[in-house]
């Protein structure tokens, strides 16, 4: 394992799966999930991450090409064996199999919401209610897009990606390719300060005092810092700005989608993605140009995006005040797959009849443990996870949606107040007092 650990870079990547070592350096750039997940896992035992992201055919047809030998000192603890047995139970009970009727109903609901929104807006000229319904459609569409991106519907990557990019991009305006690139990394290094793009929102939001210190984002390939007046002001008021920012966050996702598609990064189905996103822009612009005044346009865009912003609150709630850490996980039993996901992820307690509102995000723990598990089977999976956590003394956190929001705001306010306090800010960002920082700024 010490020899494997030396090969932990994008251009020199070894991985270990079930005690077998593979040199996947030549495959990094061709990886359908992007190069970032491999780069973040290189040099480590990736057995759980690999099992939960790949079908059996990848084990049979792809891995053997890169095999270089056995790991002589490979060992796993009893705890790891036990939680891997949970996954085996799910497989034996066929819980990884999708119920097609669940998605037939979902598609019918989505179609009703989308065309209902257009009918309210265009025919009845009830633009406010049409905008509300469109925002609800975007929220629910994102949940299906989430399932598509994890290949948990058909379990056929190419089929899911094609239909997801065609209809999801066309009606939602957010690139599936962008989402997959970002989301795959998020799952692998959840809540890593330097590596998880889903928590890197400095200088607008800092979910932990660890972000007071400048850090390099491996995803965005740039440095994040908040050591200036504007950054400290925004973070210092983040508990007041959070919900307004979430209300317009969707516009940033449009921008991020185009930014990726027009970049030099390797993108699957780039032409389809661009055409479908252009189609989204065309129908949304045409719809708004049919309104009599610019105030009607602004109201429609604001209301629809504000309603859709509920989704962004739901996403943030799952991770924003859970544990964060520097660097990469999977070093020992303190941060192996199961432990790391439970430390950085929380569920939302809700009755079964309200599952539609959360779209699977109410079982983020189970989803993060087994990303390819269909949404409609997550509640059943939780019945295995809860007693396992209780047995091993692992915190299984699941507040209600309201309580979770209150606690998230309290956590963000604590960070905000520390950002305002010069003494606490400097203490949390000791780099500013280092010889390197002083030298760079010609101080001392």
C-alpha positions, 0 to 999 in steps of 0.5 A: 500500500505504501508503494501504491500511495506514491502514485496519487496524481492525474498523470500517475494514478494507481488504485486498489480494488479488493486487494488488486492493484491497477495502473489506470494512468492511461485511462484517466482522461478517457474516464466517462466520469471525468478525470477528477474522481480518479485524481482524487482517489489515486494512490488509495483503496477505492473498493467501495467507491468503485463498487458503488459507481460501476456495473459488473461489466466494468469489473469484467471487461475494463479493469483487467486491462490495467492490472499490475499485481496483488497488494501484499499487505492489503487488509480491511477491518471487521467494520468495513466487511460489515458495511460491505455486507449491507450492500450485498443484502441490498443486491440480494433483495434486488433493491438496486433494480428500478421500478419503471412505473415509478418513473412513468408516473414521474414523467407524467407529473413533470409533463403536466407541470411543464405544459400546465405552466405554459397554459397558465402563462400563455392562454390564461395569462396568469403569469404569476401562477405560471411562474410558480408552477414552472419553478416547481417543475424545475425543482422536480425535474432536477430530482429526475436529472439527479437520478439520470446522472447516477444512472439509477433509472435504466442503469445504462449510462449512454441511454440515461445520458442521452435522454437526460441531456436531450429533455433535461437540458431542453426544459431545465437549462442546466447541462447534465455534463456539467452536473455530472462533472461536479457531482461525481467529485462531490460524492467522492470527496464530500465536504473536502475544503480543497476538493468538493466544488459543492461547498466552494462558494467563497467569497460569498459563503464560507461554511467553515472557519477553515475557509478563512485561509486561502485554499486551492480548489482542485476542481476549479483550478484556482485559489479561493480567498476572502482576505479582503473587505468585500469577502469578509463583508459578504461572509460576515453577513452570509446568514442574512444573504443565504436565502436571497442568494439561493433564490437567484442561484439558478442563474449561476448554474446556467453560466457554469453550464455554458462555461464548461461546454465552451471549454477545452475539457473533454465533454460527452455529447457536447453537440447535443448538450449545446443544441439542447441548452440553446433550445432552452434559451430560445423557448424561455426568451420567446416566452418572456418576449410575448409579455406586454411589459418588462415588469412582467418579464422581470416578475416571471423570471424572479418568481420562477427562479425564486420558487426553484431556489427551494432546491438549492436550499435542500441541497445545501442543507444536506451538507453545509453544517456537517463535518469538513476536512482538509485534503482527501479522505480514505486514509484509514478507518476514521475516514473510510467510505462509510464513515466519511459519508456519515460524517459529512451528510445528513438526512431530513426526517419526513413522512412518506407522503412528503417524499415527493417534495424532497425527491430523494434528498431526504435520504442523502445518507443512503444515497451517498453510501450507494449512489446507484440505488434507485430513489424509491428504494432509499427508505427501505435501505435506511432500515438497514443503515440505522441499526448498523449505525446504532450498533457501531456508535455512528451518528445518523443525523436526520432532523426535520426540514425546519429544524435543519434550516434553523441549525444551518442558519445558526452554524452559518451565523457562527462562521459569519460572526467569526469572520467579522471578528479580527482576532478570531479571523486571524486565529483561523487563518494563521497563514496570514502571520506566516513567514511566507505571507509576510515575505510576499507582502514585504512585511517584517 
